[in-house]
Amino acid sequence: MDVEIVRGPDVVPTRYWRQLEDGRVQCDLCPRFCKLSEGQRGLCFVRGRSGGRVVLTTYGRSSGFCVDPIEKKPLNHFLPGTPTLSFGTAGCNLFCRFCQNWDISKSRQVDTLTEGAAPESIAKAAQRLGCRSVAFTYNDPVIFLEFAVDVAKACHQLGILTVAVTAGEICAEPRRQLFRHVDAANVDLKAFSERFYRRLCGGELETVLDTLVYLARETDVWFELTTLLIPAENDSDAEIDAMTRWVVAELGSDVPMHFTAFHPDFKMLDHPPTPPATLERARAIALRNGVRYAYTGNVRDPAGATTWCPTCGERLIGRDGHRITGWSLTADGGCPGCGSKVPGRFEKLPGEWGHRRRPVRLGDFATA
């Protein structure tokens, strides 16, 4: 795609690219390895060639800001009940036919990026809004890595934590840079077959699994997994069984898994919504295979949203949707019944943000 790249304050040079013998440059951020002539952009649309190098064209710009419950990311074991300042940009390095945020992630319109957003301004706004964290979400922070890293640095200077909601399609070196500055992540494990990834997402399952193993074995990032179950595509007992067995064997039994309901959207309007029974079945398979914390989402299911002690069955964190309805964790994050420790990042008491969603204009909160 030939698109003129206009230089400006939102255009910054990137690091992960190389010159090819045929005169093009190759972006090495993700396994798509887009090869670009002057003026061309990659599939993500936000990274392109200008002046003989690859630049990010959306630095310091956002499609909007919203204060969300952290449970919406979803993260159930990371500062429960607290608000997170959420934002995204535009574009994506996948083309998922079922994308639930397609108006942002598939945008090719500069007008999508309506608000300027310097890293320091985002951090200050989060502090003034009482947010314990800032979440890179709505579209994948992989494609705006340089911006995300700078926001994370600014947040950490003010004691604000950072969250990446990502599909995990990223190469090894930029992966290390991104997650060096992230405190928590929710990674979409979209399915457990290369066929699904290639046919419906334009991605690679192997790359995502590599990202997950890296997070589990080489970082201190708290992470949870989400799988959107699509009828007749990735919801068979056999696939869920294989996926959950792999998670326990390679990542450990304490990584929480979220099974969420699909609804027809974007280019997949011919599939029905996911029945609640499918989510309950997936959760049961996961628990049977040794996943200690399995959840359901996008449906009303208090039992499936609740954190139960896997040792004695005590209800530890009750939830109804994104609202916390009960809290039994001890001050050190343990079960009051048997003393088993619950993995995650917990404070002595949960936050009280509830299920509220509050769109904000950054300029109203970023200045003194």
BATIGU-46348 format. One record per residue (C-alpha): y, x, z; residue in one letter; residue number from 0. Coordinates in Angstrom, 3 decimals, m for minus. Layout:
+----------+----------+----------+---------+-----+
:       yy :       xx :       zz : residuo : num :
+----------+----------+----------+---------+-----+
:        Y :        X :        Z :       A : NUM :
...
+----------+----------+----------+---------+-----+
END
This chain:
+----------+----------+----------+---------+-----+
:       yy :       xx :       zz : residuo : num :
+----------+----------+----------+---------+-----+
:    0.000 :    0.000 :    0.000 :       M :   0 :
:    3.330 :    1.501 :   m1.082 :       D :   1 :
:    6.028 :    0.576 :    1.430 :       V :   2 :
:    9.315 :    2.372 :    1.833 :       E :   3 :
:    9.574 :    4.005 :    5.244 :       I :   4 :
:   13.101 :    3.934 :    6.550 :       V :   5 :
:   13.957 :    6.748 :    8.936 :       R :   6 :
:   15.593 :    5.686 :   12.148 :       G :   7 :
:   15.334 :    5.823 :   15.945 :       P :   8 :
:   12.083 :    3.836 :   15.801 :       D :   9 :
:   10.420 :    6.361 :   13.447 :       V :  10 :
:    8.870 :    9.404 :   15.156 :       V :  11 :
:    6.527 :   12.157 :   13.938 :       P :  12 :
:    2.881 :   12.045 :   14.977 :       T :  13 :
:    0.386 :   14.754 :   15.774 :       R :  14 :
:   m2.992 :   13.654 :   14.452 :       Y :  15 :
:   m2.978 :   14.231 :   10.689 :       W :  16 :
:   m3.726 :   16.970 :    8.171 :       R :  17 :
:   m2.833 :   18.004 :    4.656 :       Q :  18 :
:   m5.481 :   17.449 :    1.959 :       L :  19 :
:   m6.044 :   19.607 :   m1.102 :       E :  20 :
:   m5.137 :   16.760 :   m3.458 :       D :  21 :
:   m1.625 :   16.551 :   m2.002 :       G :  22 :
:   m2.215 :   13.551 :    0.207 :       R :  23 :
:   m2.241 :   13.612 :    4.001 :       V :  24 :
:   m4.996 :   12.178 :    6.154 :       Q :  25 :
:   m4.317 :   10.321 :    9.396 :       C :  26 :
:   m6.842 :   11.450 :   12.004 :       D :  27 :
:   m5.960 :    8.973 :   14.733 :       L :  28 :
:   m8.926 :    6.662 :   14.135 :       C :  29 :
:  m12.158 :    6.804 :   12.101 :       P :  30 :
:  m10.537 :    4.948 :    9.216 :       R :  31 :
:   m8.987 :    8.294 :    8.148 :       F :  32 :
:   m6.370 :    6.740 :    5.878 :       C :  33 :
:   m5.369 :    9.101 :    3.052 :       K :  34 :
:   m1.722 :    8.652 :    2.180 :       L :  35 :
:    0.687 :    9.571 :   m0.575 :       S :  36 :
:    4.424 :    9.686 :    0.103 :       E :  37 :
:    5.726 :    6.251 :    1.151 :       G :  38 :
:    2.297 :    4.774 :    1.838 :       Q :  39 :
:    1.217 :    3.240 :    5.138 :       R :  40 :
:   m2.250 :    3.049 :    6.596 :       G :  41 :
:   m4.188 :   m0.148 :    7.183 :       L :  42 :
:   m2.577 :   m0.421 :   10.617 :       C :  43 :
:    0.784 :   m0.686 :    8.779 :       F :  44 :
:    2.713 :    1.103 :   11.529 :       V :  45 :
:    1.690 :    4.667 :   10.671 :       R :  46 :
:    2.678 :    6.034 :    7.294 :       G :  47 :
:    3.654 :    9.105 :    5.332 :       R :  48 :
:    7.299 :   10.099 :    5.222 :       S :  49 :
:    8.692 :   13.534 :    4.422 :       G :  50 :
:    5.200 :   14.930 :    3.917 :       G :  51 :
:    3.934 :   13.984 :    7.376 :       R :  52 :
:    2.531 :   10.953 :    9.188 :       V :  53 :
:    5.057 :    9.056 :   11.291 :       V :  54 :
:    4.941 :    6.100 :   13.671 :       L :  55 :
:    7.411 :    3.487 :   12.448 :       T :  56 :
:    7.536 :    1.182 :   15.486 :       T :  57 :
:    8.393 :    3.520 :   18.341 :       Y :  58 :
:   10.520 :    1.769 :   20.970 :       G :  59 :
:   10.114 :   m1.697 :   19.471 :       R :  60 :
:    8.077 :   m4.649 :   20.694 :       S :  61 :
:    6.952 :   m8.070 :   19.539 :       S :  62 :
:    7.853 :   m9.392 :   22.982 :       G :  63 :
:    7.336 :   m9.067 :   26.732 :       F :  64 :
:    5.600 :  m11.348 :   29.185 :       C :  65 :
:    4.618 :  m11.142 :   32.840 :       V :  66 :
:    0.923 :  m12.070 :   32.978 :       D :  67 :
:   m1.722 :  m12.174 :   35.688 :       P :  68 :
:   m3.765 :   m8.995 :   35.530 :       I :  69 :
:   m6.860 :  m11.213 :   35.306 :       E :  70 :
:   m5.752 :  m12.269 :   31.819 :       K :  71 :
:   m6.388 :   m8.799 :   30.346 :       K :  72 :
:   m9.116 :   m9.434 :   31.675 :       P :  73 :
:   m9.409 :   m7.153 :   34.687 :       L :  74 :
:  m11.061 :   m8.588 :   37.795 :       N :  75 :
:  m11.466 :   m5.380 :   39.809 :       H :  76 :
:   m8.004 :   m3.879 :   39.321 :       F :  77 :
:   m5.224 :   m5.030 :   41.667 :       L :  78 :
:   m6.390 :   m8.677 :   41.733 :       P :  79 :
:   m3.702 :  m11.334 :   41.834 :       G :  80 :
:   m0.889 :   m9.020 :   40.758 :       T :  81 :
:    1.484 :   m9.475 :   37.817 :       P :  82 :
:    1.506 :   m7.058 :   34.899 :       T :  83 :
:    4.321 :   m6.628 :   32.400 :       L :  84 :
:    2.568 :   m7.057 :   29.051 :       S :  85 :
:    3.767 :   m6.087 :   25.607 :       F :  86 :
:    2.578 :   m5.153 :   22.155 :       G :  87 :
:    4.039 :   m4.061 :   18.853 :       T :  88 :
:    2.663 :   m5.050 :   15.435 :       A :  89 :
:   m0.316 :   m4.139 :   13.290 :       G :  90 :
:   m3.905 :   m3.097 :   14.016 :       C :  91 :
:   m6.445 :   m0.586 :   12.740 :       N :  92 :
:   m9.131 :   m3.293 :   12.471 :       L :  93 :
:   m9.180 :   m6.491 :   10.447 :       F :  94 :
:  m11.238 :   m8.788 :   12.679 :       C :  95 :
:  m11.705 :  m12.114 :   10.919 :       R :  96 :
:  m11.703 :  m13.890 :   14.283 :       F :  97 :
:   m8.584 :  m12.242 :   15.754 :       C :  98 :
:   m7.035 :  m14.400 :   18.475 :       Q :  99 :
:   m3.681 :  m12.564 :   18.292 :       N : 100 :
:   m3.509 :  m12.389 :   14.492 :       W : 101 :
:    0.166 :  m13.378 :   14.327 :       D : 102 :
:    0.986 :  m10.064 :   16.041 :       I : 103 :
:   m1.852 :   m7.704 :   15.172 :       S : 104 :
:   m1.946 :   m8.688 :   11.501 :       K : 105 :
:    1.815 :   m8.846 :   11.083 :       S : 106 :
:    3.351 :   m7.026 :    8.139 :       R : 107 :
:    6.844 :   m8.204 :    8.957 :       Q : 108 :
:    9.415 :   m5.980 :   10.635 :       V : 109 :
:   10.952 :   m9.162 :   12.083 :       D : 110 :
:    7.923 :   m9.398 :   14.395 :       T : 111 :
:    9.448 :   m6.510 :   16.355 :       L : 112 :
:   12.328 :   m8.407 :   17.850 :       T : 113 :
:   13.260 :   m6.331 :   20.871 :       E : 114 :
:   14.173 :   m2.715 :   21.453 :       G : 115 :
:   12.178 :   m1.127 :   24.235 :       A : 116 :
:   12.783 :    2.437 :   25.402 :       A : 117 :
:    9.992 :    3.725 :   27.696 :       P : 118 :
:   12.335 :    4.130 :   30.669 :       E : 119 :
:   13.656 :    0.587 :   30.189 :       S : 120 :
:   10.148 :   m0.849 :   30.248 :       I : 121 :
:    9.309 :    0.997 :   33.456 :       A : 122 :
:   12.525 :   m0.123 :   35.161 :       K : 123 :
:   12.000 :   m3.708 :   34.046 :       A : 124 :
:    8.471 :   m3.725 :   35.462 :       A : 125 :
:    9.777 :   m2.411 :   38.763 :       Q : 126 :
:   12.528 :   m5.042 :   38.987 :       R : 127 :
:   10.107 :   m7.810 :   38.030 :       L : 128 :
:    7.753 :   m6.819 :   40.852 :       G : 129 :
:    4.931 :   m5.819 :   38.496 :       C : 130 :
:    2.342 :   m3.368 :   39.783 :       R : 131 :
:    1.414 :   m2.374 :   36.245 :       S : 132 :
:    2.416 :   m2.394 :   32.582 :       V : 133 :
:   m0.184 :   m3.492 :   30.042 :       A : 134 :
:   m0.373 :   m2.363 :   26.430 :       F : 135 :
:   m1.876 :   m5.475 :   24.885 :       T : 136 :
:   m1.565 :   m8.214 :   22.210 :       Y : 137 :
:   m2.311 :   m5.498 :   19.644 :       N : 138 :
:   m4.147 :   m2.216 :   20.135 :       D : 139 :
:   m2.178 :    0.628 :   21.792 :       P : 140 :
:   m4.259 :    3.103 :   19.801 :       V : 141 :
:   m1.958 :    2.602 :   16.815 :       I : 142 :
:    1.234 :    3.124 :   18.860 :       F : 143 :
:   m0.236 :    5.967 :   20.904 :       L : 144 :
:    2.935 :    8.083 :   21.111 :       E : 145 :
:    4.968 :    5.133 :   22.367 :       F : 146 :
:    2.254 :    4.091 :   24.839 :       A : 147 :
:    1.984 :    7.601 :   26.280 :       V : 148 :
:    5.738 :    7.862 :   26.799 :       D : 149 :
:    5.831 :    4.434 :   28.461 :       V : 150 :
:    2.974 :    5.488 :   30.749 :       A : 151 :
:    4.813 :    8.652 :   31.764 :       K : 152 :
:    7.963 :    6.676 :   32.569 :       A : 153 :
:    5.949 :    4.120 :   34.548 :       C : 154 :
:    4.149 :    6.731 :   36.612 :       H : 155 :
:    7.474 :    8.256 :   37.655 :       Q : 156 :
:    8.272 :    4.905 :   39.301 :       L : 157 :
:    4.821 :    4.315 :   40.774 :       G : 158 :
:    3.902 :    1.714 :   38.146 :       I : 159 :
:    0.318 :    1.848 :   36.836 :       L : 160 :
:   m0.675 :    1.349 :   33.203 :       T : 161 :
:   m3.359 :   m0.697 :   31.467 :       V : 162 :
:   m4.712 :   m0.375 :   27.911 :       A : 163 :
:   m6.350 :   m3.365 :   26.246 :       V : 164 :
:   m8.143 :   m1.772 :   23.327 :       T : 165 :
:  m10.999 :   m2.021 :   20.864 :       A : 166 :
:  m11.764 :    1.662 :   21.421 :       G : 167 :
:  m11.612 :    2.652 :   17.729 :       E : 168 :
:  m10.050 :    6.093 :   18.172 :       I : 169 :
:  m11.008 :    9.688 :   17.429 :       C : 170 :
:  m11.922 :   12.167 :   20.149 :       A : 171 :
:   m8.726 :   14.239 :   20.465 :       E : 172 :
:   m6.225 :   11.345 :   20.507 :       P : 173 :
:   m8.626 :    9.493 :   22.798 :       R : 174 :
:   m8.215 :   12.235 :   25.370 :       R : 175 :
:   m4.438 :   12.091 :   25.088 :       Q : 176 :
:   m4.238 :    8.308 :   25.466 :       L : 177 :
:   m6.551 :    7.935 :   28.430 :       F : 178 :
:   m5.068 :   10.923 :   30.242 :       R : 179 :
:   m2.089 :    8.649 :   30.908 :       H : 180 :
:   m3.841 :    5.297 :   31.501 :       V : 181 :
:   m5.021 :    3.975 :   34.867 :       D : 182 :
:   m7.168 :    1.060 :   33.710 :       A : 183 :
:   m8.528 :   m0.371 :   30.497 :       A : 184 :
:  m10.300 :   m3.361 :   29.124 :       N : 185 :
:  m12.345 :   m2.406 :   26.089 :       V : 186 :
:  m13.560 :   m4.950 :   23.560 :       D : 187 :
:  m17.247 :   m4.403 :   22.931 :       L : 188 :
:  m17.184 :   m6.910 :   20.105 :       K : 189 :
:  m20.902 :   m6.933 :   19.383 :       A : 190 :
:  m23.896 :   m4.651 :   19.480 :       F : 191 :
:  m24.594 :   m4.160 :   15.797 :       S : 192 :
:  m23.000 :   m1.968 :   13.142 :       E : 193 :
:  m23.409 :   m4.847 :   10.694 :       R : 194 :
:  m21.097 :   m7.071 :   12.763 :       F : 195 :
:  m18.477 :   m4.338 :   13.110 :       Y : 196 :
:  m18.449 :   m3.430 :    9.427 :       R : 197 :
:  m18.623 :   m6.987 :    8.063 :       R : 198 :
:  m16.286 :   m8.813 :   10.447 :       L : 199 :
:  m14.033 :   m6.070 :   11.866 :       C : 200 :
:  m13.939 :   m3.136 :    9.475 :       G : 201 :
:  m14.819 :   m0.866 :   12.380 :       G : 202 :
:  m17.662 :    1.228 :   13.755 :       E : 203 :
:  m19.765 :    0.353 :   16.787 :       L : 204 :
:  m20.698 :    4.016 :   17.264 :       E : 205 :
:  m17.064 :    5.000 :   17.785 :       T : 206 :
:  m16.604 :    2.311 :   20.437 :       V : 207 :
:  m19.738 :    3.413 :   22.268 :       L : 208 :
:  m18.469 :    6.999 :   22.191 :       D : 209 :
:  m15.187 :    5.818 :   23.741 :       T : 210 :
:  m17.042 :    3.962 :   26.489 :       L : 211 :
:  m19.270 :    6.925 :   27.330 :       V : 212 :
:  m16.180 :    9.153 :   27.418 :       Y : 213 :
:  m14.417 :    6.782 :   29.829 :       L : 214 :
:  m17.448 :    6.561 :   32.091 :       A : 215 :
:  m18.343 :   10.243 :   32.202 :       R : 216 :
:  m15.127 :   12.177 :   31.689 :       E : 217 :
:  m12.251 :   10.144 :   33.157 :       T : 218 :
:  m11.187 :    8.342 :   36.315 :       D : 219 :
:   m9.902 :    5.361 :   34.318 :       V : 220 :
:  m11.075 :    2.055 :   35.766 :       W : 221 :
:  m12.431 :    0.010 :   32.865 :       F : 222 :
:  m14.083 :   m3.306 :   32.198 :       E : 223 :
:  m15.704 :   m4.715 :   29.045 :       L : 224 :
:  m15.096 :   m7.917 :   27.120 :       T : 225 :
:  m17.326 :   m9.507 :   24.494 :       T : 226 :
:  m16.096 :  m12.571 :   22.626 :       L : 227 :
:  m19.274 :  m14.483 :   21.854 :       L : 228 :
:  m19.177 :  m16.114 :   18.412 :       I : 229 :
:  m21.856 :  m18.699 :   17.591 :       P : 230 :
:  m24.495 :  m17.382 :   15.174 :       A : 231 :
:  m22.797 :  m13.970 :   14.935 :       E : 232 :
:  m23.279 :  m11.993 :   18.166 :       N : 233 :
:  m24.624 :  m14.501 :   20.703 :       D : 234 :
:  m28.391 :  m14.139 :   20.382 :       S : 235 :
:  m30.479 :  m13.374 :   23.449 :       D : 236 :
:  m31.816 :  m10.244 :   21.759 :       A : 237 :
:  m28.367 :   m8.786 :   21.060 :       E : 238 :
:  m26.999 :   m9.590 :   24.510 :       I : 239 :
:  m30.143 :   m8.127 :   26.052 :       D : 240 :
:  m29.790 :   m4.892 :   24.078 :       A : 241 :
:  m26.077 :   m4.619 :   24.821 :       M : 242 :
:  m26.382 :   m5.119 :   28.561 :       T : 243 :
:  m29.339 :   m2.750 :   28.837 :       R : 244 :
:  m27.285 :   m0.087 :   27.069 :       W : 245 :
:  m24.322 :   m0.659 :   29.390 :       V : 246 :
:  m26.439 :   m0.178 :   32.503 :       V : 247 :
:  m28.247 :    2.876 :   31.104 :       A : 248 :
:  m25.200 :    4.674 :   29.681 :       E : 249 :
:  m22.213 :    3.448 :   31.700 :       L : 250 :
:  m23.751 :    2.330 :   34.978 :       G : 251 :
:  m24.402 :   m0.993 :   36.642 :       S : 252 :
:  m20.940 :   m1.267 :   38.227 :       D : 253 :
:  m18.932 :   m1.696 :   34.992 :       V : 254 :
:  m17.826 :   m5.360 :   34.947 :       P : 255 :
:  m18.606 :   m7.337 :   31.796 :       M : 256 :
:  m16.666 :  m10.397 :   30.629 :       H : 257 :
:  m18.288 :  m12.851 :   28.219 :       F : 258 :
:  m15.558 :  m14.994 :   26.708 :       T : 259 :
:  m15.468 :  m18.085 :   24.529 :       A : 260 :
:  m14.486 :  m17.996 :   20.866 :       F : 261 :
:  m12.290 :  m20.666 :   19.340 :       H : 262 :
:  m11.756 :  m21.010 :   15.578 :       P : 263 :
:   m8.807 :  m18.914 :   14.466 :       D : 264 :
:   m7.373 :  m16.734 :   11.697 :       F : 265 :
:  m10.045 :  m16.364 :    8.959 :       K : 266 :
:  m12.970 :  m17.739 :   10.940 :       M : 267 :
:  m12.246 :  m21.449 :   11.012 :       L : 268 :
:  m15.748 :  m22.401 :    9.887 :       D : 269 :
:  m17.447 :  m21.515 :   13.195 :       H : 270 :
:  m17.552 :  m23.910 :   16.159 :       P : 271 :
:  m16.181 :  m23.002 :   19.592 :       P : 272 :
:  m18.554 :  m21.202 :   21.914 :       T : 273 :
:  m20.426 :  m23.656 :   24.172 :       P : 274 :
:  m20.051 :  m22.911 :   27.893 :       P : 275 :
:  m23.841 :  m22.740 :   28.117 :       A : 276 :
:  m23.799 :  m19.670 :   25.859 :       T : 277 :
:  m21.530 :  m17.826 :   28.275 :       L : 278 :
:  m23.698 :  m18.814 :   31.226 :       E : 279 :
:  m26.780 :  m17.593 :   29.352 :       R : 280 :
:  m25.131 :  m14.258 :   28.536 :       A : 281 :
:  m24.053 :  m13.799 :   32.133 :       R : 282 :
:  m27.585 :  m14.507 :   33.351 :       A : 283 :
:  m29.055 :  m11.956 :   30.929 :       I : 284 :
:  m26.553 :   m9.334 :   32.066 :       A : 285 :
:  m27.296 :   m9.913 :   35.735 :       L : 286 :
:  m31.034 :   m9.819 :   35.081 :       R : 287 :
:  m30.664 :   m6.468 :   33.317 :       N : 288 :
:  m28.802 :   m4.915 :   36.220 :       G : 289 :
:  m25.126 :   m5.551 :   35.476 :       V : 290 :
:  m23.800 :   m6.148 :   38.973 :       R : 291 :
:  m20.543 :   m7.895 :   37.999 :       Y : 292 :
:  m20.719 :  m10.291 :   35.046 :       A : 293 :
:  m18.046 :  m12.907 :   34.317 :       Y : 294 :
:  m17.326 :  m15.767 :   31.957 :       T : 295 :
:  m13.911 :  m16.388 :   30.432 :       G : 296 :
:  m11.817 :  m18.717 :   28.261 :       N : 297 :
:  m13.577 :  m21.656 :   29.941 :       V : 298 :
:  m13.259 :  m23.426 :   33.290 :       R : 299 :
:  m16.089 :  m21.886 :   35.295 :       D : 300 :
:  m15.182 :  m21.003 :   38.906 :       P : 301 :
:  m18.666 :  m19.651 :   39.625 :       A : 302 :
:  m18.600 :  m17.417 :   36.550 :       G : 303 :
:  m15.100 :  m16.170 :   37.368 :       A : 304 :
:  m15.888 :  m15.346 :   40.994 :       T : 305 :
:  m16.827 :  m11.896 :   42.293 :       T : 306 :
:  m20.082 :  m12.128 :   44.236 :       W : 307 :
:  m21.645 :   m9.388 :   46.334 :       C : 308 :
:  m24.648 :   m8.215 :   44.305 :       P : 309 :
:  m26.433 :   m7.133 :   47.480 :       T : 310 :
:  m26.224 :  m10.189 :   49.738 :       C : 311 :
:  m24.640 :  m12.890 :   47.552 :       G : 312 :
:  m21.447 :  m13.278 :   49.609 :       E : 313 :
:  m18.445 :  m14.736 :   47.766 :       R : 314 :
:  m15.899 :  m11.907 :   47.772 :       L : 315 :
:  m13.115 :  m13.008 :   45.414 :       I : 316 :
:  m12.988 :  m16.665 :   44.459 :       G : 317 :
:  m11.233 :  m17.536 :   41.208 :       R : 318 :
:  m10.368 :  m20.628 :   39.250 :       D : 319 :
:   m9.189 :  m19.374 :   35.900 :       G : 320 :
:   m6.658 :  m16.642 :   36.638 :       H : 321 :
:   m5.848 :  m17.955 :   40.111 :       R : 322 :
:   m7.420 :  m16.421 :   43.204 :       I : 323 :
:   m8.860 :  m19.103 :   45.470 :       T : 324 :
:  m10.578 :  m16.953 :   48.080 :       G : 325 :
:  m10.557 :  m13.385 :   49.405 :       W : 326 :
:  m13.228 :  m11.903 :   51.657 :       S : 327 :
:  m13.026 :   m8.198 :   50.898 :       L : 328 :
:  m12.619 :   m5.948 :   53.896 :       T : 329 :
:   m9.597 :   m3.649 :   54.113 :       A : 330 :
:  m11.607 :   m0.807 :   52.572 :       D : 331 :
:  m12.871 :   m2.930 :   49.661 :       G : 332 :
:  m16.258 :   m3.862 :   51.045 :       G : 333 :
:  m18.406 :   m6.920 :   51.598 :       C : 334 :
:  m17.944 :   m8.414 :   55.090 :       P : 335 :
:  m21.544 :   m9.569 :   55.091 :       G : 336 :
:  m23.467 :   m6.400 :   54.310 :       C : 337 :
:  m20.816 :   m3.698 :   54.043 :       G : 338 :
:  m21.532 :   m2.859 :   50.394 :       S : 339 :
:  m18.506 :   m1.331 :   48.662 :       K : 340 :
:  m17.134 :   m3.106 :   45.600 :       V : 341 :
:  m16.083 :   m0.732 :   42.802 :       P : 342 :
:  m12.552 :   m1.043 :   41.478 :       G : 343 :
:   m8.934 :   m0.570 :   42.540 :       R : 344 :
:   m8.157 :   m2.957 :   45.393 :       F : 345 :
:   m5.338 :   m3.325 :   47.878 :       E : 346 :
:   m5.770 :   m4.726 :   51.379 :       K : 347 :
:   m4.663 :   m8.167 :   50.244 :       L : 348 :
:   m4.541 :   m9.704 :   46.772 :       P : 349 :
:   m1.366 :  m10.535 :   44.931 :       G : 350 :
:   m0.136 :  m14.116 :   44.680 :       E : 351 :
:    0.952 :  m14.282 :   41.046 :       W : 352 :
:   m1.652 :  m16.892 :   40.148 :       G : 353 :
:   m1.989 :  m18.186 :   36.608 :       H : 354 :
:    1.719 :  m18.052 :   35.681 :       R : 355 :
:    2.857 :  m16.685 :   32.347 :       R : 356 :
:    6.514 :  m15.681 :   32.234 :       R : 357 :
:    8.073 :  m14.550 :   28.925 :       P : 358 :
:   11.005 :  m12.216 :   29.588 :       V : 359 :
:   13.768 :  m10.496 :   27.679 :       R : 360 :
:   13.640 :   m6.874 :   28.631 :       L : 361 :
:   17.401 :   m6.406 :   28.564 :       G : 362 :
:   17.828 :   m8.873 :   31.411 :       D : 363 :
:   15.833 :   m6.641 :   33.771 :       F : 364 :
:   15.961 :   m3.075 :   32.466 :       A : 365 :
:   19.482 :   m2.204 :   33.620 :       T : 366 :
:   20.821 :   m1.730 :   37.117 :       A : 367 :
+----------+----------+----------+---------+-----+
END
